[in-house]
Amino acid sequence: MESQPPIPADEALVQTALADPQRLAAVFSTGLLDTPPEESFDRLTRLAAKLTGAPVTFVSLVDANRDFYKSTFGMGEPLSTARELNGRTFCHYALVSGGALILEDATQLPVFQDVPTVASLGIRAYAGIPLKTEEGEVLGSFCAVDFKPKQWSERDIEILVELAHSALREIRLRQALQKAEALNQQLLEQVKRVDELNRELGELATTDALTGLNNRRAFDHGLQLEMAIVERRNTPLSLLMLDVDHFKRINDQFGHDAGDKVLIAIAQMLNGCARVVDVVARVGGEEFAVILPNTDADGALEVAERMRTTVAQAKWLANPATISIGVATLQIKESASRLYSRADAALYDAKAKGRNRVVMG
């Protein structure tokens, strides 16, 4: 293809293009710098060499201080291994050429004959197609070189232009995949956060805000669940109803903050006396309940007495606090509401008999 020799850009223009932050951001956003070879790009450089007859072809991404070769064909060592070149290169002039940079014999052209690879690698002919994004940023070049003068045909240039477009499509595809992966990761993180929020909401819906125990809703659900287990396995089940004695007096004498601290401490003690399988709940202002799975009347009385003693032996401000406990063990064909009523009645019986005691219902 006969053409006028290109006029090289001046050094200042080349340096400005190399250092342009928008262009460098576009290069970085490809995600290709310092990545290993990929067949999708290597296929293009092999095809370029086969169709143009050029001994060396490559895809060059031009960073601020180096050319990084995403794909190479025909390069000798050590360049093919290092896959990067420092110093002035033909690709730098392609950045600002405004189109294909076609050199038939660099040794005969001012400025181009001083490009270091002319002497170090023996490059004579160069054809570089700028890899220009839709936003107008030049990422680098799709290049072919020869070590002897070469008259590039129109067909050679058309081939290189088409393969350069293919390289850009590969870059855009990779960016789309990266963006999709990032969005997918964001989605996974959002789903995880939603799960965490749902779990937190679930805990709030079943947890007493003051004591951290199960609340009335969780207690009712737990009792129905244990009733179903009893029906299937015919195991014993007991229920404790507990109330803090003279709690109003504690509030009146020491204040509601002190009363809250008493409830929190009692909750901790009840939990400490219970097993992992037991359900300890705050079901009213100063009222607690404990579901004791697989526990008969004797076992329930033992747990209740341990809880009562633990609380009674603790020191509360100027006065001790105590609890009264009603105990009920499930009878044959008894409903959950009936079991609850018997335990509650036993609790009131305990309070009527002087408080700080356990009564079996």
C-alpha positions in Angstrom: 0.0 0.0 0.0 1.6 3.2 -1.1 1.2 6.1 1.3 3.0 9.2 2.5 5.3 8.5 5.5 3.6 9.5 8.7 4.7 12.6 10.5 5.6 11.6 14.1 4.0 13.4 17.0 6.3 15.7 19.0 7.7 14.4 22.3 5.5 16.7 24.4 2.3 15.3 22.8 3.3 11.8 23.3 4.3 12.4 27.0 0.9 14.1 27.6 -0.9 11.1 26.2 1.1 8.7 28.3 0.4 10.5 31.5 -3.2 11.3 30.8 -5.2 10.2 34.0 -8.4 9.4 32.1 -6.5 7.2 29.6 -4.6 5.5 32.4 -7.8 4.9 34.3 -9.3 3.3 31.2 -6.2 1.1 30.8 -6.4 0.0 34.5 -10.2 -0.6 34.2 -9.6 -3.3 31.6 -8.2 -5.5 34.4 -5.6 -6.9 32.0 -2.4 -5.4 33.2 0.0 -8.1 34.5 -2.5 -10.9 33.8 -1.3 -14.1 32.2 -1.8 -14.9 28.5 -5.3 -15.9 27.4 -6.3 -18.0 24.4 -9.0 -15.5 23.3 -6.3 -12.9 22.7 -3.5 -15.3 21.5 -5.9 -16.6 18.8 -6.1 -13.1 17.4 -2.3 -12.5 17.3 -1.7 -15.9 15.7 -4.3 -15.1 13.1 -2.7 -11.7 12.4 0.7 -13.3 11.7 -0.8 -15.9 9.5 -2.9 -13.5 7.4 -0.3 -10.7 7.1 2.9 -12.7 7.0 4.4 -10.5 9.8 6.8 -12.6 11.9 5.7 -10.8 15.1 2.3 -9.6 16.3 1.1 -8.5 19.7 -1.6 -6.7 21.7 0.0 -3.9 23.7 -1.6 -2.0 26.6 0.3 1.2 27.2 0.7 2.1 30.8 2.4 5.3 32.1 5.9 3.8 32.1 5.8 0.6 30.1 4.1 -1.4 27.3 2.4 -4.5 28.7 1.8 -7.3 26.1 -1.4 -9.1 26.8 -0.7 -11.4 23.9 2.4 -12.0 21.7 3.2 -14.1 18.7 6.8 -14.6 17.5 8.6 -12.6 20.1 12.0 -13.9 21.1 13.3 -14.2 24.6 13.5 -12.5 27.0 10.7 -10.2 25.8 8.1 -13.0 25.3 8.6 -14.0 28.9 8.8 -10.6 30.5 5.9 -9.4 28.3 6.6 -5.8 28.9 8.9 -3.1 27.5 10.2 0.1 29.0 11.3 3.2 27.1 10.0 4.9 24.0 8.2 2.5 21.6 6.3 2.7 18.3 3.1 2.1 20.3 3.5 5.5 22.0 3.3 7.2 18.7 0.3 5.1 17.8 -1.4 6.6 20.9 -1.6 10.0 19.2 -1.6 9.0 15.5 -5.4 9.4 15.2 -5.5 6.1 13.2 -3.4 3.3 11.9 0.3 4.0 12.3 2.0 2.4 9.2 5.8 2.3 8.9 7.3 0.5 5.9 11.0 1.1 7.0 11.5 2.9 10.3 15.2 3.3 9.6 14.4 5.7 6.8 12.1 8.0 8.8 13.2 10.8 11.1 12.3 10.3 14.8 11.1 6.7 14.2 14.6 5.6 13.4 15.6 6.6 16.9 13.0 4.3 18.6 15.2 2.0 20.8 13.8 -1.3 19.4 15.0 -0.4 15.9 18.6 -0.9 17.2 18.0 -3.4 20.0 15.5 -5.7 18.2 16.2 -4.8 14.5 12.6 -3.7 13.8 12.2 -2.2 10.4 8.5 -2.3 9.6 5.6 -1.5 12.0 1.8 -1.5 11.6 -0.1 -0.4 14.8 -3.9 -0.1 15.1 -4.9 2.0 18.2 -7.2 0.2 20.6 -9.6 3.1 21.1 -12.6 2.8 23.5 -16.1 4.1 22.7 -15.2 7.0 25.1 -12.2 7.9 22.9 -9.5 6.6 25.3 -6.6 4.8 23.6 -5.6 1.7 25.6 -2.7 0.6 23.4 -2.3 -1.0 20.0 -2.9 -4.2 18.0 0.5 -4.4 16.3 2.5 -6.3 13.6 6.2 -5.8 13.0 8.8 -7.1 10.6 12.6 -7.2 10.7 12.9 -6.2 7.1 11.2 -3.4 5.2 7.6 -4.3 4.4 5.1 -2.7 2.1 1.8 -3.3 4.0 -1.0 -4.0 1.7 -4.5 -2.6 2.1 -5.6 -6.1 2.9 -3.0 -6.3 5.7 -4.3 -3.1 7.3 -7.9 -4.2 6.9 -7.1 -7.5 8.7 -5.3 -5.7 11.5 -8.1 -3.2 11.9 -10.7 -6.0 12.1 -8.6 -8.0 14.6 -8.0 -4.8 16.7 -11.8 -4.5 16.9 -12.0 -8.1 17.9 -9.4 -7.4 20.7 -11.5 -4.5 21.9 -14.6 -6.8 21.9 -12.7 -9.2 24.1 -11.7 -6.4 26.4 -15.3 -5.2 26.7 -16.5 -8.7 27.3 -14.0 -9.1 30.1 -15.0 -5.8 31.6 -18.7 -6.9 31.4 -17.9 -10.1 33.1 -15.9 -8.3 35.8 -18.8 -5.9 36.3 -21.3 -8.8 36.4 -19.1 -10.6 39.0 -18.8 -7.4 41.1 -22.6 -6.9 40.9 -23.1 -10.6 41.8 -20.8 -10.2 44.8 -22.7 -7.1 45.9 -25.9 -9.0 45.5 -24.6 -11.9 47.6 -23.4 -9.4 50.3 -26.9 -7.7 50.2 -28.6 -11.1 50.5 -26.3 -12.0 53.4 -27.1 -8.6 55.0 -30.8 -9.2 54.5 -30.5 -12.7 56.1 -28.6 -11.1 59.0 -31.3 -8.4 59.4 -34.0 -11.1 59.2 -32.2 -13.1 61.9 -31.9 -10.0 64.0 -35.6 -9.2 63.5 -36.5 -12.8 64.3 -34.4 -12.5 67.5 -36.1 -9.2 68.4 -39.5 -10.8 67.8 -38.7 -13.7 70.2 -36.4 -12.0 72.7 -37.2 -9.9 75.7 -35.4 -6.6 75.2 -34.5 -6.1 78.9 -33.3 -9.5 80.0 -32.3 -11.2 76.8 -34.5 -14.2 77.7 -37.2 -15.6 75.4 -40.3 -13.4 75.4 -43.9 -14.5 75.7 -44.2 -15.2 72.0 -41.2 -17.5 72.1 -42.5 -19.1 75.3 -45.9 -19.9 73.7 -44.2 -21.4 70.6 -41.8 -23.4 72.7 -44.6 -24.9 74.8 -46.6 -25.9 71.8 -43.5 -27.5 70.3 -42.7 -29.5 73.5 -46.4 -30.6 73.6 -46.0 -32.0 70.1 -42.8 -33.8 71.1 -44.6 -35.3 74.2 -47.4 -36.5 71.9 -44.9 -38.3 69.6 -42.5 -39.7 72.2 -44.6 -39.9 75.4 -42.0 -38.2 77.5 -42.6 -36.2 80.6 -42.9 -32.4 80.6 -43.0 -29.9 83.4 -43.6 -26.1 83.7 -42.4 -23.6 86.2 -44.1 -20.2 86.8 -42.0 -17.7 88.8 -42.7 -14.3 90.2 -40.4 -11.8 91.9 -41.7 -11.3 95.5 -42.6 -7.7 96.5 -41.2 -6.3 93.2 -43.3 -3.2 93.5 -41.6 -2.5 96.8 -38.2 -2.7 95.1 -39.2 -0.3 92.5 -40.7 2.2 95.0 -37.8 2.0 97.4 -34.8 1.9 95.0 -36.2 3.1 91.6 -37.1 1.5 88.3 -33.5 1.3 87.2 -32.7 -0.8 90.3 -35.8 -2.9 89.5 -34.6 -3.5 86.0 -31.2 -4.6 87.3 -32.9 -7.1 89.6 -34.9 -8.5 86.7 -31.7 -8.8 84.6 -29.7 -10.5 87.4 -32.6 -13.0 88.2 -32.8 -13.8 84.5 -29.1 -14.6 84.4 -29.5 -16.8 87.5 -32.5 -18.7 86.1 -30.5 -19.3 82.9 -27.6 -20.5 84.9 -29.8 -23.1 86.7 -31.4 -24.3 83.5 -30.2 -26.8 80.9 -29.6 -26.0 77.2 -32.9 -27.7 76.2 -34.9 -25.8 78.8 -36.9 -22.7 77.7 -36.5 -19.8 80.1 -38.7 -16.8 79.3 -39.9 -13.5 80.7 -43.7 -13.7 80.3 -44.7 -10.5 82.2 -43.4 -7.6 84.1 -41.7 -9.5 86.9 -43.0 -12.9 85.9 -40.9 -15.7 84.4 -41.6 -19.2 83.1 -39.4 -22.2 82.5 -40.3 -25.1 80.2 -38.6 -28.3 81.3 -38.6 -31.0 78.6 -38.3 -34.6 79.6 -38.6 -33.7 83.2 -41.0 -35.4 85.7 -42.4 -33.8 88.9 -39.4 -34.7 91.1 -37.0 -33.3 88.6 -39.1 -30.1 88.2 -39.2 -29.6 92.0 -35.5 -30.0 92.2 -34.9 -27.4 89.5 -37.4 -25.0 91.0 -35.8 -25.3 94.5 -32.3 -24.7 93.0 -33.6 -21.6 91.3 -35.4 -20.3 94.4 -32.3 -20.9 96.6 -29.9 -19.3 94.1 -32.0 -16.1 94.0 -32.6 -16.0 97.8 -28.9 -16.2 98.6 -28.0 -13.3 96.4 -27.6 -9.8 97.9 -29.8 -7.0 96.4 -29.0 -3.5 97.6 -30.1 -3.2 101.2 -32.7 -5.9 101.0 -32.7 -9.4 99.5 -35.0 -10.4 96.7 -36.8 -13.7 96.5 -39.0 -15.6 94.0 -42.1 -17.7 94.4 -42.5 -20.7 92.0 -45.4 -22.8 90.9 -44.7 -26.2 89.4 -46.9 -28.4 87.2 -46.1 -31.6 85.4 -48.1 -32.5 82.3 -50.9 -35.1 82.9 -52.3 -37.5 80.4 -54.3 -35.8 77.6 -53.8 -32.4 79.3 -53.7 -29.3 77.1 -51.0 -26.7 77.1 -53.4 -24.1 78.4 -54.5 -26.4 81.3 -50.8 -27.1 82.2 -50.1 -23.3 82.2 -53.2 -22.7 84.4 -52.1 -25.3 87.0 -48.6 -23.9 87.2 -49.9 -20.4 87.5 -52.4 -21.4 90.2 -49.5 -23.1 92.1 -47.5 -19.8 91.8 -50.3 -17.8 93.4 -50.6 -20.5 96.1 -46.9 -20.1 96.8 -47.3 -16.3 97.1 -50.4 -16.7 99.3 -48.5 -19.1 101.6 -45.8 -16.5 102.4 -43.7 -16.3 99.2 -40.1 -17.4 98.7 -41.3 -21.0 98.3 -42.0 -23.7 95.7 -45.5 -25.2 95.4 -46.5 -28.1 93.3 -49.8 -27.7 91.3 
